[in-house]
């Protein structure tokens, strides 16, 4: 037996109509406790253009500096630093 792809039915996840089905599937899986939203770092490989497993990552601590910039927001009240 063989198998072949039916490329006439190819769909992108965010195509109109399909994205509603994807959303419904994720909500259903979340409600049943089968998936969850966590706060963790995803190991993205820029060269491979994909995420890689934690098992494939060699962690190292490296010294560095974190910079941030504060930009004025038009229409914000003076001294409103939360924006």
C-alpha positions as a Markdown table, in Angstrom:
| # | Residue | x | y | z |
|---|---|---|---|---|
| 1 | Unk | 0.0 | 0.0 | 0.0 |
| 2 | Unk | 1.1 | 3.5 | -0.7 |
| 3 | Unk | 0.2 | 7.0 | 0.5 |
| 4 | Unk | 0.3 | 10.4 | -1.2 |
| 5 | Unk | -0.5 | 13.9 | -0.2 |
| 6 | Unk | -3.5 | 15.7 | -1.5 |
| 7 | Unk | -2.0 | 19.1 | -2.0 |
| 8 | Unk | -5.3 | 20.5 | -3.2 |
| 9 | Unk | -6.5 | 20.4 | 0.4 |
| 10 | Unk | -3.4 | 22.0 | 1.9 |
| 11 | Unk | -4.3 | 24.6 | 4.6 |
| 12 | Unk | -2.3 | 27.0 | 6.7 |
| 13 | Unk | -3.1 | 27.0 | 10.4 |
| 14 | Unk | -4.2 | 30.7 | 10.4 |
| 15 | Unk | -6.3 | 30.5 | 7.2 |
| 16 | Unk | -9.8 | 32.1 | 7.6 |
| 17 | Unk | -12.2 | 29.5 | 8.9 |
| 18 | Unk | -9.5 | 27.1 | 10.0 |
| 19 | Unk | -8.2 | 29.4 | 12.7 |
| 20 | Unk | -11.6 | 29.1 | 14.5 |
| 21 | Unk | -11.2 | 25.4 | 14.5 |
| 22 | Unk | -7.7 | 25.6 | 15.8 |
| 23 | Unk | -8.8 | 28.0 | 18.6 |
| 24 | Unk | -11.7 | 25.7 | 19.5 |
| 25 | Unk | -9.3 | 22.7 | 19.6 |
| 26 | Unk | -6.8 | 24.5 | 21.9 |
| 27 | Unk | -9.6 | 25.7 | 24.2 |
| 28 | Unk | -11.0 | 22.2 | 24.4 |
| 29 | Unk | -7.6 | 20.7 | 25.2 |
| 30 | Unk | -6.9 | 23.4 | 27.8 |
| 31 | Unk | -10.3 | 22.9 | 29.5 |
| 32 | Unk | -9.6 | 19.1 | 29.8 |
| 33 | Unk | -6.2 | 19.8 | 31.3 |
| 34 | Unk | -4.3 | 18.2 | 28.4 |
| 35 | Unk | -2.3 | 21.4 | 27.6 |
| 36 | Unk | -1.4 | 24.5 | 29.7 |
| 37 | Unk | 0.2 | 27.9 | 29.3 |
| 38 | Unk | 3.4 | 28.1 | 31.2 |
| 39 | Unk | 6.0 | 30.8 | 31.7 |
| 40 | Unk | 9.3 | 29.4 | 30.4 |
| 41 | Unk | 11.8 | 30.2 | 27.8 |
| 42 | Unk | 11.5 | 28.5 | 24.4 |
| 43 | Unk | 14.8 | 27.4 | 22.9 |
| 44 | Unk | 14.7 | 28.9 | 19.4 |
| 45 | Unk | 17.4 | 27.9 | 16.9 |
| 46 | Unk | 17.7 | 30.8 | 14.4 |
| 47 | Unk | 19.7 | 28.8 | 11.9 |
| 48 | Unk | 17.2 | 25.9 | 12.0 |
| 49 | Unk | 14.2 | 28.2 | 12.2 |
| 50 | Unk | 12.5 | 25.9 | 14.8 |
| 51 | Unk | 12.3 | 25.3 | 18.5 |
| 52 | Unk | 14.6 | 22.6 | 20.0 |
| 53 | Unk | 14.1 | 20.4 | 23.0 |
| 54 | Unk | 15.5 | 21.2 | 26.4 |
| 55 | Unk | 17.5 | 18.0 | 26.1 |
| 56 | Unk | 19.4 | 19.4 | 23.2 |
| 57 | Unk | 20.5 | 22.6 | 24.9 |
| 58 | Unk | 23.7 | 23.1 | 26.8 |
| 59 | Unk | 23.2 | 25.9 | 29.3 |
| 60 | Unk | 25.9 | 28.3 | 30.3 |
| 61 | Unk | 25.9 | 31.4 | 32.5 |
| 62 | Unk | 27.4 | 34.4 | 30.8 |
| 63 | Unk | 27.9 | 37.8 | 32.3 |
| 64 | Unk | 26.0 | 40.6 | 30.5 |
| 65 | Unk | 24.1 | 43.8 | 30.9 |
| 66 | Unk | 20.4 | 44.4 | 30.4 |
| 67 | Unk | 19.5 | 47.8 | 29.0 |
| 68 | Unk | 16.2 | 49.4 | 28.8 |
| 69 | Unk | 15.0 | 52.7 | 27.3 |
| 70 | Unk | 12.2 | 55.0 | 28.5 |
| 71 | Unk | 10.5 | 56.8 | 25.7 |
| 72 | Unk | 8.0 | 59.7 | 26.3 |
| 73 | Unk | 4.4 | 58.8 | 25.4 |
| 74 | Unk | 2.4 | 61.4 | 23.6 |
| 75 | Unk | -0.6 | 62.4 | 25.7 |
| 76 | Unk | 0.7 | 60.8 | 28.9 |
| 77 | Unk | 0.4 | 62.8 | 32.1 |
| 78 | Unk | 3.7 | 64.3 | 33.4 |
| 79 | Unk | 5.4 | 61.9 | 35.8 |
| 80 | Unk | 3.4 | 58.9 | 34.6 |
| 81 | Unk | 6.3 | 56.4 | 34.5 |
| 82 | Unk | 4.1 | 53.3 | 34.3 |
| 83 | Unk | 3.6 | 53.7 | 30.5 |
